Amino acid sequence: RSPQEGDDENALDLLRQAPEMLRNQPRYALYVGVRMAAAGAQVAAPFYIVYATERLGAPASMAGIYIAMRTTARLVSSLFWGRRCQNRGSARTVRTAMVIMACTPLLVLLFGVAERLFWTEGIPHAAFWLFGLVFLGSGLGGSGMIIGRMSYLYEIAPEGRLPIYLGLSNTLVGPLHFLPMVSGAVIDAAGFVPVLLA
């Protein structure tokens, strides 16, 4: 059966059609690839608070502040990303969000370098607030990726096929959401740096 026929495919049907859909729809293949890259860029995100409190020595009270920063950045930036999609297009929006997401773990590494080179006698309290930039970036990039990729999928999916295209991409990308579990094991064995550089 052609991937353009019928809307009642189950998960197994979708997986069978995946190679043909990805081969015949290069823009859709790009969409799936970008989603996979974004999932990979976020493997360290669940451990940013752990890095701040255990590696840098931030007070435990900062954890709630960091979460609030990330949540606020997601909510507030959604207006900006929506307008950017309208004015610049969804593809540019996704590229911008990906750059932000890729830079976030590098910013975490920069704090680690600063700790070793400049804060040898202790990290100033102001630096813990500055570390909030990591969570602002995480929220900003995550929001842009969600809005941009959904807008992009609306543009490229054939009429009436949006649920199928979305469902298949979720099926293909879904296993990557278990990567943070692997990252936790890597952190226990080798520290934070390998995960931040992944």
C-alpha positions in Angstrom: 0.0 0.0 0.0 1.3 3.5 -0.9 2.0 5.8 2.0 -0.4 8.2 0.3 -3.4 5.9 0.7 -5.7 5.4 3.8 -5.4 6.9 7.2 -6.0 3.8 9.3 -2.4 2.5 9.5 -1.3 1.0 12.7 2.2 1.3 14.2 3.5 -1.7 12.3 2.2 -0.5 9.0 3.9 2.9 9.6 7.2 1.2 10.3 6.9 -0.8 7.2 6.3 2.4 5.2 9.0 4.4 6.9 11.8 3.6 4.4 9.7 4.6 1.4 8.3 7.7 3.1 11.8 8.9 4.1 13.2 8.1 0.7 10.5 9.8 -1.3 10.0 12.7 1.0 13.4 14.3 1.6 12.0 17.2 3.5 10.2 14.8 5.8 13.5 12.8 6.2 15.2 16.1 7.2 12.4 16.7 9.7 12.9 13.3 11.3 16.7 13.8 11.3 16.4 17.2 13.0 14.1 15.8 15.6 16.7 13.1 16.3 19.5 15.7 16.5 17.4 17.8 18.9 16.8 14.7 21.1 20.5 14.1 21.2 21.3 17.7 22.0 19.1 17.4 25.1 20.7 14.2 26.6 22.4 16.3 29.3 19.6 18.6 30.1 18.1 16.5 32.9 21.5 16.7 34.7 22.1 20.5 34.6 20.7 20.9 38.1 22.8 18.0 39.3 25.9 19.6 37.8 25.1 22.9 39.4 24.5 21.6 42.9 27.0 18.7 43.0 29.8 19.8 40.7 29.7 23.6 41.2 28.3 23.6 44.7 25.2 25.7 44.1 22.8 25.9 47.0 19.9 23.4 46.8 17.5 26.3 46.9 18.7 27.3 43.4 17.2 24.2 41.9 13.7 25.6 42.1 14.9 28.9 40.7 16.5 27.1 37.7 13.3 25.2 37.0 11.3 28.5 37.1 13.8 30.1 34.7 13.5 27.3 32.2 9.7 27.3 32.5 9.4 31.1 32.1 11.7 31.1 29.1 9.6 28.4 27.4 6.3 30.3 28.0 7.5 33.8 27.2 9.6 32.9 24.2 6.7 31.1 22.5 5.3 34.4 21.4 8.7 35.3 19.8 9.0 31.9 18.1 5.5 32.1 16.7 6.2 35.5 15.1 9.5 34.3 13.8 7.8 31.3 12.1 5.4 33.7 10.4 8.0 36.3 9.4 11.1 34.1 8.7 9.7 30.7 8.1 9.7 27.5 10.1 13.0 26.2 8.7 14.9 29.2 9.9 13.2 29.0 13.3 14.3 25.4 13.7 17.8 26.2 12.7 18.0 29.1 15.3 16.5 26.9 18.0 19.0 24.1 17.2 21.9 26.5 17.6 20.7 27.6 21.0 20.2 24.0 22.1 23.7 23.0 20.9 25.3 26.0 22.7 23.6 25.2 26.1 25.8 22.2 27.1 28.9 24.2 25.9 27.9 26.9 28.3 27.8 24.4 31.1 31.3 23.3 30.1 32.4 26.9 30.1 31.4 27.2 33.8 33.4 24.0 34.5 36.5 25.6 32.9 35.9 28.9 34.8 35.8 27.0 38.0 39.1 25.3 37.4 40.9 28.5 36.1 39.4 31.4 37.9 37.3 30.2 40.9 40.0 28.1 42.5 39.1 29.5 46.0 35.4 29.0 45.6 32.7 29.9 43.2 31.0 33.3 43.9 27.3 33.2 44.7 26.6 35.5 41.7 28.0 32.8 39.4 25.2 30.5 40.5 22.7 33.0 39.3 24.7 33.4 36.1 24.4 29.7 35.6 20.7 30.3 35.1 21.6 31.3 31.6 21.9 27.6 30.9 18.2 27.1 31.9 17.1 30.1 30.0 18.8 28.8 26.9 17.3 25.3 27.4 13.8 26.7 27.7 14.3 29.1 24.8 15.7 26.5 22.5 13.2 23.8 23.5 10.3 26.1 22.9 11.6 27.2 19.5 12.2 23.6 18.4 8.6 22.5 19.3 7.0 25.5 17.6 9.3 25.5 14.6 9.1 21.7 13.9 5.4 21.6 14.2 5.0 24.5 11.8 7.4 22.8 9.4 5.5 19.6 9.5 2.3 21.4 8.8 4.0 22.8 5.7 5.3 19.5 4.3 2.7 16.9 5.2 0.3 16.1 2.4 -3.3 17.1 3.1 -5.0 14.7 5.5 -1.7 12.9 6.3 -0.5 15.1 9.2 -1.4 12.6 11.9 0.4 9.8 10.0 3.5 11.9 9.5 3.5 13.0 13.1 2.9 9.5 14.4 5.7 7.9 12.4 8.2 10.6 13.5 7.2 10.0 17.1 7.7 6.3 16.7 11.1 6.8 15.1 12.3 9.4 17.6 10.7 7.9 20.7 13.5 5.5 21.6 15.9 8.4 21.8 14.1 9.8 24.8 15.6 7.0 26.8 19.1 8.4 26.2 19.1 10.3 29.5 19.1 7.0 31.2 22.3 6.0 29.4 23.7 9.5 30.1 23.2 8.9 33.8 25.2 5.7 33.7 27.9 7.5 31.7 28.1 10.3 34.3 28.4 7.8 37.1 31.3 6.1 35.3 33.1 8.9 33.5 31.8 12.2 34.8 29.8 15.0 33.1 32.2 16.0 30.3 31.5 13.1 27.9 27.7 13.7 28.1 28.1 17.4 27.7 30.2 16.9 24.6 27.9 14.2 23.1 
